[in-house]
């Protein structure tokens, strides 16, 4: 080999997209994405304050519909195996996350035709909210796995129970948290959809039932906003998040999805979830590789984020990616790190806060999205967190 080739190879290995030493993981800052402009308004400044976030997944959103359920309070650890502690919330905040989403399934904890929430459950939720809120974090509180014909379901024949459920839950939450300022955000629903149908994860604009479902979602979002605003105190102006069908970003930019009318000025946040590219981030049996030089993979991320940017952010309307992440596929850590870096850099350039979905799952063949081991208060793969934080814009 010619002598001049060796110095050249050394230089190439020192470049930002260099080849790391064998067995090490490279954590990169992505500089190639152009930051786009956003209007200078209060809503955009609030999005900036949200930074990047983390989901307390598989915790208060767990549920058990067995008729033999004995202790509702045990549900908190059914899926994640541990109870939440203040130490955990402190670790999340100290790692650099400015926002925490606390998904909550309420239906195991309500009684009567008016869906009265159990005091013990609501007290427990408030305790965890307070741990984050007292540390200056933005906290998002929602209804999660309650999409059912017994609670809310986006079809006209279930409208009465759906409206009664949504109004009741948020009337109680508005009352309990009326004095919490704008750093407590309510989110109407998680991923409202036609559960157990062929269209559960696919909105067909030519299908009458899908069209009906979208109209019902719009109406439930409007009821949610009206109910919270009537709660007085800080409820009159707090930020409220609303999803489209499935919380899919592609459906959030469709003309059938209509933002609720609001008495407060520009306080409605569009909520979207995007495990993109799906084949890498979520699909069972999909690819385990994410390549920063693969324009198809990075292009999928850019496409949906730009759509949200042009429809909402560019117009000064806030939008948030409430869930994202990439599951562990047999130790594909470098790909997950590169994905986290690119995804966050892309979102930040479009003024879209994004929140990693963490279900505290690390072993097995399921959806292994865990990045913080709650049992041991440890970060098994700190490189993922480093990649997230390295790509947050100043």
C-alpha positions in Angstrom: 0.0 0.0 0.0 1.3 3.4 -0.9 2.8 5.3 2.1 0.5 8.3 1.7 -2.6 6.2 2.2 -1.9 5.5 5.9 -2.1 9.1 7.1 -5.2 9.6 5.0 -6.9 6.6 6.8 -5.9 8.0 10.1 -7.5 11.4 9.3 -10.7 9.7 8.1 -11.0 7.8 11.4 -10.8 11.1 13.3 -13.7 12.8 11.5 -17.1 13.2 13.3 -18.6 10.2 11.5 -15.4 8.2 12.2 -15.0 4.5 13.0 -14.9 4.1 16.8 -12.5 1.7 18.4 -13.8 -1.9 18.4 -16.2 -2.4 21.3 -16.9 1.3 21.9 -19.9 3.3 21.0 -19.6 6.7 19.2 -22.0 9.4 20.4 -22.4 12.0 17.7 -23.7 15.6 17.5 -25.6 16.0 14.3 -24.7 19.3 12.6 -26.1 18.8 9.1 -29.8 19.6 9.9 -30.7 23.2 9.2 -32.6 24.9 12.1 -35.8 26.4 10.8 -37.4 29.6 12.0 -40.5 29.7 14.3 -42.6 32.7 15.3 -41.6 34.5 18.5 -44.6 33.9 20.6 -45.4 32.6 24.1 -46.3 29.1 22.9 -43.0 28.7 21.1 -41.1 29.8 24.2 -43.0 27.3 26.2 -42.0 24.5 23.8 -38.4 25.6 24.1 -38.7 25.3 27.9 -39.8 21.7 27.5 -36.4 20.7 26.1 -36.5 16.9 25.7 -38.6 14.6 27.9 -39.1 11.1 29.2 -42.2 8.9 29.7 -42.9 7.1 33.0 -44.2 4.2 30.9 -45.8 0.9 32.0 -46.5 2.4 35.4 -49.7 4.3 36.1 -50.9 3.4 32.6 -50.9 -0.3 33.6 -54.2 -1.9 34.0 -55.8 -5.2 35.1 -59.4 -5.9 34.0 -59.7 -9.2 35.9 -62.8 -9.3 38.1 -60.6 -10.6 40.9 -58.5 -7.5 41.2 -57.9 -7.0 44.9 -55.7 -4.0 45.4 -55.8 -1.2 42.9 -52.6 0.3 44.2 -50.6 -2.7 43.1 -51.4 -1.9 39.5 -48.6 0.7 39.5 -46.0 -2.1 39.5 -47.9 -4.7 37.5 -45.9 -4.1 34.3 -42.7 -2.4 35.4 -42.3 -4.4 38.6 -41.4 -1.5 40.8 -43.1 1.4 42.5 -42.0 4.9 41.5 -39.8 6.8 44.0 -38.7 10.4 44.3 -35.1 9.2 43.7 -36.2 8.0 40.3 -37.7 11.3 39.3 -34.6 13.1 40.6 -32.4 10.9 38.4 -34.5 11.7 35.3 -34.2 15.5 36.0 -30.5 15.3 36.8 -29.9 13.4 33.5 -31.1 16.5 31.7 -34.8 15.8 30.9 -36.9 18.9 31.4 -40.3 17.3 30.8 -41.9 14.1 32.1 -45.1 12.5 30.8 -47.0 10.5 33.3 -49.5 8.3 31.4 -52.4 7.2 33.5 -55.1 4.6 32.9 -58.0 5.6 35.1 -60.7 2.9 34.4 -59.5 0.5 37.1 -59.8 3.3 39.7 -63.3 4.8 39.0 -66.7 3.9 40.4 -70.3 4.7 39.7 -72.0 6.2 36.7 -70.1 9.4 37.2 -66.7 7.7 37.1 -65.6 9.0 40.5 -61.8 8.5 40.8 -60.5 6.6 43.8 -59.0 9.1 46.3 -56.1 6.8 47.0 -55.2 6.5 43.3 -55.5 10.2 42.6 -53.5 11.0 45.7 -50.7 8.7 44.5 -50.7 10.2 41.1 -50.5 13.7 42.6 -47.5 12.6 44.8 -45.5 11.6 41.7 -46.6 14.7 39.8 -45.4 16.8 42.7 -42.0 15.2 42.7 -41.4 16.4 39.1 -43.3 19.7 39.3 -41.4 20.8 42.4 -38.2 20.3 40.5 -39.3 22.7 37.8 -40.1 20.1 35.2 -43.0 20.3 32.8 -45.4 17.5 33.6 -47.9 15.9 31.2 -50.9 14.0 32.6 -53.3 12.1 30.4 -55.9 9.3 30.0 -54.0 6.4 28.5 -55.4 2.8 28.1 -59.0 3.8 28.5 -60.0 3.5 24.9 -62.8 1.0 25.3 -66.5 0.8 24.5 -67.0 1.0 28.3 -65.2 4.3 28.7 -64.4 6.2 25.6 -64.5 4.9 22.0 -64.7 7.1 18.9 -68.0 6.0 17.4 -71.4 7.7 17.6 -73.1 4.8 19.3 -70.7 5.2 22.2 -70.9 9.0 22.3 -72.9 9.2 25.5 -70.5 7.1 27.7 -67.4 8.6 26.0 -68.4 12.1 26.7 -69.5 11.3 30.2 -66.1 9.6 30.9 -63.9 12.3 29.4 -65.8 15.1 31.1 -65.8 13.3 34.5 -62.1 12.5 34.5 -61.0 15.9 33.5 -63.5 17.7 35.8 -61.9 15.9 38.7 -58.3 16.5 37.5 -59.0 20.2 36.9 -60.3 20.5 40.4 -57.4 18.6 42.0 -54.7 20.5 40.1 -56.4 23.9 39.6 -53.6 25.8 41.3 -50.8 24.2 39.4 -49.4 26.6 36.8 -48.7 26.0 33.1 -46.0 23.5 33.8 -48.7 21.0 34.4 -50.2 20.0 31.0 -53.3 17.9 30.5 -53.6 15.6 27.5 -57.1 14.5 26.5 -56.4 10.9 25.2 -53.4 8.8 24.3 -54.0 7.1 20.9 -57.8 7.3 20.3 -58.7 4.8 17.6 -61.1 2.0 16.5 -59.6 -0.7 18.8 -59.9 -4.3 17.5 -60.8 -3.4 14.0 -59.0 -3.5 10.7 -58.5 0.3 10.9 -57.1 0.3 14.4 -53.7 1.6 13.2 -54.7 2.8 9.7 -57.0 5.8 9.0 -58.7 5.4 5.6 -60.0 8.8 4.5 -62.5 7.0 2.2 -63.9 4.8 4.9 -67.1 6.1 6.5 -66.3 4.6 9.9 -62.9 6.2 10.0 -64.5 9.6 9.1 -67.0 9.1 11.9 -64.1 8.2 14.3 -62.3 11.4 13.5 -65.4 13.5 14.0 -65.9 11.8 17.4 -62.2 12.5 18.4 -62.6 16.1 17.4 -65.7 16.4 19.6 -64.1 14.7 22.6 -61.1 17.0 22.3 -63.4 20.0 22.3 -65.3 18.6 25.3 -61.9 18.1 27.1 -60.9 21.7 26.5 -64.3 23.1 27.6 -64.3 20.9 30.7 -60.8 21.9 31.8 -61.3 25.6 31.1 -64.5 25.6 33.3 -62.4 24.3 36.2 -61.2 27.8 37.1 -57.8 28.8 38.5 -54.9 28.0 36.3 -57.1 25.7 34.2 -58.3 28.8 32.4 -55.0 29.2 30.6 -52.9 26.0 31.1 -51.6 24.2 27.9 -53.8 21.4 26.7 -52.6 18.6 24.4 -54.9 16.9 21.9 -54.2 14.0 19.5 -55.6 13.1 16.1 -56.5 9.5 15.2 -53.9 7.1 16.7 -51.9 10.2 17.7 -50.3 9.6 14.3 -48.5 12.7 12.9 -49.7 11.9 9.4 -53.3 12.1 10.6 -52.6 15.2 12.6 -52.0 17.1 9.3 -55.1 15.8 7.6 -57.9 18.3 7.0 -60.4 16.0 8.9 -58.5 16.7 12.2 -59.7 20.0 13.6 -58.2 21.8 16.6 -60.7 22.6 19.4 -61.9 26.2 19.8 -60.5 27.7 23.0 -61.1 30.6 25.3 -57.4 30.9 25.9 -55.1 32.2 23.2 -52.9 29.6 21.5 -52.8 27.2 24.4 -53.7 24.0 22.4 -50.8 21.7 21.7 -51.0 19.1 19.0 -49.9 15.7 20.3 -48.2 13.1 18.1 -46.4 9.8 18.5 -43.8 8.6 16.0 -41.7 5.5 16.3 -40.0 6.3 12.9 -38.6 4.7 10.9 -41.1 2.0 12.0 -39.1 -1.0 10.6 -36.1 0.0 12.9 -37.7 1.6 15.9 -40.7 -0.6 16.6 -41.4 -3.4 14.1 -40.9 -6.9 15.5 -38.7 -8.6 13.0 -37.8 -5.4 11.2 -34.2 -4.2 10.7 -31.9 -3.8 13.7 -29.8 -1.2 11.9 -30.1 2.6 11.7 -27.5 4.2 9.4 -27.0 8.0 9.5 -26.0 7.8 5.9 -29.2 6.0 4.9 -31.3 8.7 3.3 -34.4 6.5 3.3 -34.3 6.1 7.1 -33.4 9.7 7.9 -35.8 10.9 5.3 -38.7 9.2 7.0 -37.9 11.2 10.1 -37.5 14.5 8.2 -40.7 14.0 6.3 -43.2 13.7 9.2 -41.4 16.4 11.2 -41.4 18.9 8.3 -45.1 18.1 7.9 -45.8 19.0 11.5 -43.6 22.0 11.2 -45.3 23.5 8.2 -48.8 22.8 9.4 -48.4 24.0 13.0 -45.0 25.3 14.2 -44.5 27.6 11.2 -47.9 29.1 12.0 -47.0 29.6 15.7 -49.1 26.7 16.9 -47.4 24.3 19.3 -46.9 20.6 18.7 -45.1 17.9 20.7 -43.9 14.4 19.9 -45.2 12.8 23.1 -43.6 9.4 22.4 -40.6 8.2 20.4 -37.9 5.6 20.9 -36.2 2.6 19.4 -36.3 -0.8 21.0 -33.3 -2.9 21.8 -32.9 -5.5 19.1 -30.2 -8.0 20.4 -27.7 -5.3 21.4 -27.9 -2.9 18.5 -26.7 -0.1 20.8 -24.7 1.9 18.2 -27.8 2.1 16.0 -30.0 3.2 18.9 -27.5 5.9 19.8 -27.3 7.2 16.2 -31.1 7.1 16.0 -31.5 9.1 19.2 -29.0 11.6 18.1 -30.6 12.2 14.6 -34.2 12.1 15.9 -33.6 14.7 18.6 -31.5 16.9 16.3 -34.2 16.8 13.7 -36.9 17.5 16.2 -35.0 20.4 17.8 -34.4 22.0 14.4 -38.2 22.0 13.8 -39.0 23.3 17.4 -40.7 20.0 18.3 -40.1 18.8 21.9 -39.9 15.0 21.9 -40.2 12.5 24.8 -38.6 9.1 24.9 -41.0 6.2 25.7 -39.4 4.2 28.6 -41.3 1.1 29.7 -38.5 -0.2 32.0 -38.1 -3.2 29.8 -34.6 -4.5 29.1 -34.7 -8.3 28.7 -36.6 -10.8 26.6 -38.1 -10.4 23.1 -40.7 -7.7 23.6 -40.6 -4.0 23.1 -37.4 -3.2 25.0 -37.5 0.6 25.2 -36.0 0.9 28.6 -33.1 3.4 29.1 -33.4 3.9 32.9 -33.3 0.9 35.1 -35.7 1.9 37.9 -35.0 -1.1 40.1 -31.3 -0.3 40.3 -31.5 3.5 39.7 -29.0 3.1 36.9 -28.6 3.9 33.2 -27.6 0.6 31.5 -26.8 2.5 28.2 -25.8 6.0 29.1 -24.7 6.6 25.6 -28.4 6.9 24.5 -29.0 9.6 27.0 -25.7 11.3 26.1 -26.8 11.3 22.4 -30.1 12.8 23.3 -28.6 15.6 25.4 -25.8 16.3 23.0 -28.3 17.2 20.3 -30.5 19.6 22.2 -30.1 23.1 20.8 -28.9 25.8 23.2 
